[in-house]
């Protein structure tokens, strides 16, 4: 009996299907299907009911998964700890990150690490919505939300603090004076992030001001959508300076309220709470922090 077939079965259930498990494990879908079929043949029972829309455990499959999932998860954790003790940077590094951060800050670091370590592969999922913590067995989840409520199985580590400002197209301001106080933004259409409820500003004297965002012209968690809408003259957007630098250089956007500062975008690196951090994760974060030092 092949114990890898039991593990393949548990992983397919964990990921909710053959395709998702194949992507996460970097294995052919046909290989996982063959493992589960072989296990069913050896046990003489059906474990999974396969349909075009979903995967359902049979009674026998549910019983087997309940008995085997925890031991195999522990074995994988022990194997990860054993690998972490080594210095070899290899295997697949799986990362999830919000779009505004991943597209402009992780890509150069990933390229640098892959050049240095030819046996390392990097998978980066750039998300527009909030990432479910380690739902797809990520090694690192970057989040713009401070997960102070995260379980003990998650280690939180802040990496970046990105400068943000409010920007608008010159066409939006044509024929009128640029706003000088955040309160004046209420007279302009606003382009809000998916979870933005208000924008907070401070000036050099410590004065604070907040702009209400309950009824923005546009609401989207996709930073690219907000950027394009701002360039089109549809409203004022709060964007990280690095993300819109090219549009500003081309004159498509201009910064507003130079005497006021927005709250920075803080991005945290969330790691599974293992006792040991794998070498591939250590190296990636080390180089990311080197890159960040020029921005902090």
KENU-462412 format. One record per residue (C-alpha): chain; x, y, z. Coordinates in pm, whole numbers. Last residue first. Layout:
N
<pt kette="A" x="X" y="Y" z="Z"/>
...
***
This chain:
296
<pt kette="A" x="1087" y="5334" z="493"/>
<pt kette="A" x="1139" y="5319" z="117"/>
<pt kette="A" x="1511" y="5247" z="78"/>
<pt kette="A" x="1500" y="4995" z="359"/>
<pt kette="A" x="1221" y="4811" z="181"/>
<pt kette="A" x="1454" y="4649" z="-72"/>
<pt kette="A" x="1676" y="4512" z="204"/>
<pt kette="A" x="1360" y="4400" z="388"/>
<pt kette="A" x="1248" y="4216" z="76"/>
<pt kette="A" x="1588" y="4054" z="49"/>
<pt kette="A" x="1565" y="3918" z="402"/>
<pt kette="A" x="1203" y="3818" z="352"/>
<pt kette="A" x="1290" y="3607" z="48"/>
<pt kette="A" x="1592" y="3447" z="213"/>
<pt kette="A" x="1405" y="3352" z="530"/>
<pt kette="A" x="1110" y="3211" z="334"/>
<pt kette="A" x="1332" y="2988" z="115"/>
<pt kette="A" x="1530" y="2882" z="424"/>
<pt kette="A" x="1216" y="2749" z="593"/>
<pt kette="A" x="1110" y="2915" z="920"/>
<pt kette="A" x="1131" y="2684" z="1223"/>
<pt kette="A" x="877" y="2637" z="1501"/>
<pt kette="A" x="598" y="2684" z="1253"/>
<pt kette="A" x="339" y="2956" z="1304"/>
<pt kette="A" x="240" y="2991" z="939"/>
<pt kette="A" x="367" y="3330" z="824"/>
<pt kette="A" x="194" y="3666" z="783"/>
<pt kette="A" x="395" y="3948" z="626"/>
<pt kette="A" x="233" y="4281" z="700"/>
<pt kette="A" x="171" y="4578" z="472"/>
<pt kette="A" x="109" y="4921" z="617"/>
<pt kette="A" x="-38" y="5174" z="375"/>
<pt kette="A" x="57" y="5514" z="510"/>
<pt kette="A" x="-201" y="5747" z="667"/>
<pt kette="A" x="-237" y="6047" z="443"/>
<pt kette="A" x="-24" y="6357" z="489"/>
<pt kette="A" x="-140" y="6717" z="446"/>
<pt kette="A" x="48" y="7022" z="323"/>
<pt kette="A" x="69" y="6882" z="-31"/>
<pt kette="A" x="-312" y="6858" z="-50"/>
<pt kette="A" x="-335" y="6713" z="-401"/>
<pt kette="A" x="-90" y="6518" z="-614"/>
<pt kette="A" x="-124" y="6550" z="-993"/>
<pt kette="A" x="-221" y="6274" z="-1235"/>
<pt kette="A" x="-180" y="6225" z="-1612"/>
<pt kette="A" x="131" y="6442" z="-1619"/>
<pt kette="A" x="346" y="6158" z="-1755"/>
<pt kette="A" x="557" y="6154" z="-1437"/>
<pt kette="A" x="238" y="6140" z="-1228"/>
<pt kette="A" x="110" y="5840" z="-1424"/>
<pt kette="A" x="448" y="5669" z="-1384"/>
<pt kette="A" x="457" y="5728" z="-1007"/>
<pt kette="A" x="104" y="5589" z="-953"/>
<pt kette="A" x="196" y="5269" z="-769"/>
<pt kette="A" x="506" y="5414" z="-603"/>
<pt kette="A" x="310" y="5700" z="-444"/>
<pt kette="A" x="49" y="5468" z="-295"/>
<pt kette="A" x="-300" y="5565" z="-403"/>
<pt kette="A" x="-587" y="5771" z="-260"/>
<pt kette="A" x="-810" y="5853" z="-554"/>
<pt kette="A" x="-990" y="6170" z="-659"/>
<pt kette="A" x="-1254" y="6136" z="-930"/>
<pt kette="A" x="-1358" y="6050" z="-1283"/>
<pt kette="A" x="-1078" y="6229" z="-1463"/>
<pt kette="A" x="-978" y="5929" z="-1675"/>
<pt kette="A" x="-647" y="5914" z="-1484"/>
<pt kette="A" x="-849" y="5877" z="-1162"/>
<pt kette="A" x="-1053" y="5594" z="-1309"/>
<pt kette="A" x="-738" y="5420" z="-1429"/>
<pt kette="A" x="-583" y="5441" z="-1081"/>
<pt kette="A" x="-899" y="5321" z="-908"/>
<pt kette="A" x="-927" y="5022" z="-1140"/>
<pt kette="A" x="-557" y="4943" z="-1092"/>
<pt kette="A" x="-601" y="4957" z="-714"/>
<pt kette="A" x="-866" y="4683" z="-724"/>
<pt kette="A" x="-1060" y="4688" z="-396"/>
<pt kette="A" x="-1321" y="4898" z="-571"/>
<pt kette="A" x="-1565" y="5173" z="-475"/>
<pt kette="A" x="-1649" y="5447" z="-724"/>
<pt kette="A" x="-1837" y="5777" z="-690"/>
<pt kette="A" x="-1799" y="5747" z="-313"/>
<pt kette="A" x="-2099" y="5741" z="-77"/>
<pt kette="A" x="-1984" y="5633" z="270"/>
<pt kette="A" x="-1639" y="5776" z="218"/>
<pt kette="A" x="-1616" y="6050" z="481"/>
<pt kette="A" x="-1298" y="6258" z="473"/>
<pt kette="A" x="-1110" y="6293" z="800"/>
<pt kette="A" x="-898" y="6576" z="937"/>
<pt kette="A" x="-621" y="6585" z="1194"/>
<pt kette="A" x="-408" y="6878" z="1311"/>
<pt kette="A" x="-59" y="6776" z="1421"/>
<pt kette="A" x="98" y="7109" z="1324"/>
<pt kette="A" x="271" y="6953" z="1023"/>
<pt kette="A" x="-57" y="6827" z="881"/>
<pt kette="A" x="-260" y="6511" z="939"/>
<pt kette="A" x="-505" y="6328" z="711"/>
<pt kette="A" x="-748" y="6039" z="761"/>
<pt kette="A" x="-943" y="5893" z="470"/>
<pt kette="A" x="-1279" y="5736" z="555"/>
<pt kette="A" x="-1478" y="5414" z="530"/>
<pt kette="A" x="-1237" y="5243" z="291"/>
<pt kette="A" x="-1301" y="4868" z="264"/>
<pt kette="A" x="-1308" y="4827" z="-114"/>
<pt kette="A" x="-1092" y="5128" z="-182"/>
<pt kette="A" x="-1256" y="5459" z="-262"/>
<pt kette="A" x="-1270" y="5683" z="-568"/>
<pt kette="A" x="-1410" y="6024" z="-470"/>
<pt kette="A" x="-1614" y="6273" z="-674"/>
<pt kette="A" x="-1529" y="6629" z="-567"/>
<pt kette="A" x="-1709" y="6868" z="-330"/>
<pt kette="A" x="-1627" y="6642" z="-33"/>
<pt kette="A" x="-1259" y="6692" z="-116"/>
<pt kette="A" x="-1286" y="7041" z="35"/>
<pt kette="A" x="-1282" y="6889" z="384"/>
<pt kette="A" x="-926" y="6772" z="317"/>
<pt kette="A" x="-803" y="7133" z="306"/>
<pt kette="A" x="-629" y="7317" z="20"/>
<pt kette="A" x="-839" y="7191" z="-270"/>
<pt kette="A" x="-710" y="7284" z="-617"/>
<pt kette="A" x="-875" y="7594" z="-756"/>
<pt kette="A" x="-1133" y="7551" z="-1028"/>
<pt kette="A" x="-1152" y="7574" z="-1405"/>
<pt kette="A" x="-998" y="7235" z="-1474"/>
<pt kette="A" x="-963" y="7027" z="-1158"/>
<pt kette="A" x="-1097" y="6703" z="-1303"/>
<pt kette="A" x="-901" y="6761" z="-1625"/>
<pt kette="A" x="-575" y="6782" z="-1430"/>
<pt kette="A" x="-630" y="6420" z="-1320"/>
<pt kette="A" x="-651" y="6358" z="-947"/>
<pt kette="A" x="-428" y="6226" z="-671"/>
<pt kette="A" x="-452" y="6169" z="-295"/>
<pt kette="A" x="-139" y="6057" z="-118"/>
<pt kette="A" x="7" y="5734" z="16"/>
<pt kette="A" x="354" y="5643" z="145"/>
<pt kette="A" x="413" y="5271" z="191"/>
<pt kette="A" x="501" y="5112" z="524"/>
<pt kette="A" x="648" y="4771" z="444"/>
<pt kette="A" x="755" y="4459" z="632"/>
<pt kette="A" x="542" y="4403" z="938"/>
<pt kette="A" x="562" y="4054" z="1090"/>
<pt kette="A" x="268" y="3848" z="1211"/>
<pt kette="A" x="312" y="3480" z="1302"/>
<pt kette="A" x="5" y="3262" z="1248"/>
<pt kette="A" x="-75" y="2937" z="1434"/>
<pt kette="A" x="-155" y="3143" z="1744"/>
<pt kette="A" x="-469" y="3263" z="1571"/>
<pt kette="A" x="-490" y="3608" z="1409"/>
<pt kette="A" x="-690" y="3872" z="1600"/>
<pt kette="A" x="-415" y="4134" z="1570"/>
<pt kette="A" x="-436" y="4070" z="1198"/>
<pt kette="A" x="-311" y="4409" z="1085"/>
<pt kette="A" x="-476" y="4448" z="746"/>
<pt kette="A" x="-270" y="4537" z="439"/>
<pt kette="A" x="-188" y="4169" z="404"/>
<pt kette="A" x="106" y="3972" z="269"/>
<pt kette="A" x="55" y="3597" z="304"/>
<pt kette="A" x="376" y="3393" z="315"/>
<pt kette="A" x="429" y="3016" z="280"/>
<pt kette="A" x="83" y="2973" z="129"/>
<pt kette="A" x="-112" y="2653" z="196"/>
<pt kette="A" x="-422" y="2745" z="-3"/>
<pt kette="A" x="-633" y="2858" z="291"/>
<pt kette="A" x="-323" y="3008" z="446"/>
<pt kette="A" x="-511" y="3311" z="580"/>
<pt kette="A" x="-806" y="3388" z="354"/>
<pt kette="A" x="-680" y="3672" z="134"/>
<pt kette="A" x="-883" y="3994" z="130"/>
<pt kette="A" x="-984" y="4089" z="-223"/>
<pt kette="A" x="-782" y="4213" z="-521"/>
<pt kette="A" x="-530" y="3929" z="-500"/>
<pt kette="A" x="-190" y="3883" z="-659"/>
<pt kette="A" x="-103" y="3514" z="-633"/>
<pt kette="A" x="275" y="3472" z="-643"/>
<pt kette="A" x="430" y="3130" z="-714"/>
<pt kette="A" x="809" y="3118" z="-683"/>
<pt kette="A" x="1037" y="2831" z="-786"/>
<pt kette="A" x="1375" y="2778" z="-622"/>
<pt kette="A" x="1644" y="2549" z="-764"/>
<pt kette="A" x="1811" y="2839" z="-950"/>
<pt kette="A" x="1881" y="3030" z="-626"/>
<pt kette="A" x="2042" y="3368" z="-693"/>
<pt kette="A" x="1843" y="3442" z="-1008"/>
<pt kette="A" x="1524" y="3322" z="-840"/>
<pt kette="A" x="1588" y="3551" z="-542"/>
<pt kette="A" x="1641" y="3857" z="-761"/>
<pt kette="A" x="1333" y="3789" z="-972"/>
<pt kette="A" x="1118" y="3745" z="-660"/>
<pt kette="A" x="1253" y="4072" z="-517"/>
<pt kette="A" x="1172" y="4259" z="-838"/>
<pt kette="A" x="816" y="4115" z="-844"/>
<pt kette="A" x="735" y="4171" z="-477"/>
<pt kette="A" x="723" y="4551" z="-480"/>
<pt kette="A" x="515" y="4678" z="-771"/>
<pt kette="A" x="268" y="4403" z="-855"/>
<pt kette="A" x="248" y="4258" z="-507"/>
<pt kette="A" x="183" y="4578" z="-315"/>
<pt kette="A" x="-106" y="4733" z="-509"/>
<pt kette="A" x="-239" y="4389" z="-592"/>
<pt kette="A" x="-269" y="4253" z="-239"/>
<pt kette="A" x="-32" y="3961" z="-174"/>
<pt kette="A" x="-28" y="3581" z="-173"/>
<pt kette="A" x="298" y="3384" z="-177"/>
<pt kette="A" x="397" y="3023" z="-243"/>
<pt kette="A" x="769" y="2943" z="-243"/>
<pt kette="A" x="832" y="2620" z="-434"/>
<pt kette="A" x="1135" y="2397" z="-372"/>
<pt kette="A" x="1484" y="2521" z="-305"/>
<pt kette="A" x="1696" y="2742" z="-81"/>
<pt kette="A" x="1934" y="2494" z="82"/>
<pt kette="A" x="2038" y="2600" z="434"/>
<pt kette="A" x="1890" y="2307" z="618"/>
<pt kette="A" x="1696" y="2326" z="942"/>
<pt kette="A" x="1389" y="2439" z="748"/>
<pt kette="A" x="1381" y="2107" z="564"/>
<pt kette="A" x="1334" y="1921" z="891"/>
<pt kette="A" x="1065" y="2165" z="1002"/>
<pt kette="A" x="880" y="2119" z="671"/>
<pt kette="A" x="900" y="1741" z="714"/>
<pt kette="A" x="758" y="1771" z="1065"/>
<pt kette="A" x="472" y="1984" z="931"/>
<pt kette="A" x="403" y="1734" z="652"/>
<pt kette="A" x="395" y="1453" z="909"/>
<pt kette="A" x="158" y="1651" z="1130"/>
<pt kette="A" x="-77" y="1712" z="837"/>
<pt kette="A" x="-59" y="1339" z="761"/>
<pt kette="A" x="-157" y="1249" z="1117"/>
<pt kette="A" x="-445" y="1504" z="1119"/>
<pt kette="A" x="-597" y="1402" z="786"/>
<pt kette="A" x="-595" y="1024" z="842"/>
<pt kette="A" x="-883" y="940" z="1077"/>
<pt kette="A" x="-1131" y="1209" z="970"/>
<pt kette="A" x="-1033" y="1158" z="606"/>
<pt kette="A" x="-1100" y="786" z="627"/>
<pt kette="A" x="-1443" y="835" z="786"/>
<pt kette="A" x="-1540" y="1103" z="534"/>
<pt kette="A" x="-1426" y="881" z="247"/>
<pt kette="A" x="-1626" y="584" z="373"/>
<pt kette="A" x="-1937" y="800" z="409"/>
<pt kette="A" x="-1875" y="939" z="62"/>
<pt kette="A" x="-1695" y="1272" z="33"/>
<pt kette="A" x="-1825" y="1520" z="-220"/>
<pt kette="A" x="-1635" y="1708" z="-489"/>
<pt kette="A" x="-1810" y="1984" z="-674"/>
<pt kette="A" x="-1929" y="2126" z="-1004"/>
<pt kette="A" x="-1843" y="1871" z="-1274"/>
<pt kette="A" x="-1916" y="1585" z="-1037"/>
<pt kette="A" x="-1687" y="1343" z="-851"/>
<pt kette="A" x="-1816" y="1139" z="-557"/>
<pt kette="A" x="-1513" y="1061" z="-344"/>
<pt kette="A" x="-1408" y="763" z="-132"/>
<pt kette="A" x="-1558" y="470" z="-323"/>
<pt kette="A" x="-1470" y="136" z="-173"/>
<pt kette="A" x="-1247" y="-164" z="-228"/>
<pt kette="A" x="-962" y="-30" z="-17"/>
<pt kette="A" x="-703" y="-111" z="-284"/>
<pt kette="A" x="-925" y="14" z="-566"/>
<pt kette="A" x="-1014" y="333" z="-381"/>
<pt kette="A" x="-645" y="397" z="-313"/>
<pt kette="A" x="-558" y="347" z="-680"/>
<pt kette="A" x="-833" y="591" z="-781"/>
<pt kette="A" x="-706" y="847" z="-530"/>
<pt kette="A" x="-348" y="818" z="-654"/>
<pt kette="A" x="-454" y="824" z="-1021"/>
<pt kette="A" x="-654" y="1143" z="-966"/>
<pt kette="A" x="-355" y="1304" z="-795"/>
<pt kette="A" x="-126" y="1211" z="-1085"/>
<pt kette="A" x="-379" y="1327" z="-1343"/>
<pt kette="A" x="-395" y="1669" z="-1178"/>
<pt kette="A" x="-24" y="1703" z="-1237"/>
<pt kette="A" x="164" y="1816" z="-927"/>
<pt kette="A" x="266" y="2167" z="-820"/>
<pt kette="A" x="113" y="2108" z="-478"/>
<pt kette="A" x="-105" y="2419" z="-481"/>
<pt kette="A" x="-201" y="2392" z="-847"/>
<pt kette="A" x="-270" y="2018" z="-826"/>
<pt kette="A" x="-473" y="2063" z="-509"/>
<pt kette="A" x="-691" y="2328" z="-673"/>
<pt kette="A" x="-747" y="2109" z="-980"/>
<pt kette="A" x="-820" y="1793" z="-781"/>
<pt kette="A" x="-1078" y="1947" z="-549"/>
<pt kette="A" x="-1155" y="2118" z="-220"/>
<pt kette="A" x="-799" y="2198" z="-115"/>
<pt kette="A" x="-811" y="1989" z="202"/>
<pt kette="A" x="-1005" y="1709" z="29"/>
<pt kette="A" x="-747" y="1680" z="-248"/>
<pt kette="A" x="-471" y="1700" z="15"/>
<pt kette="A" x="-620" y="1412" z="216"/>
<pt kette="A" x="-647" y="1191" z="-94"/>
<pt kette="A" x="-290" y="1271" z="-198"/>
<pt kette="A" x="-168" y="1184" z="152"/>
<pt kette="A" x="-343" y="847" z="139"/>
<pt kette="A" x="-194" y="784" z="-205"/>
<pt kette="A" x="151" y="877" z="-72"/>
<pt kette="A" x="111" y="596" z="179"/>
<pt kette="A" x="134" y="342" z="-103"/>
<pt kette="A" x="0" y="0" z="0"/>
***
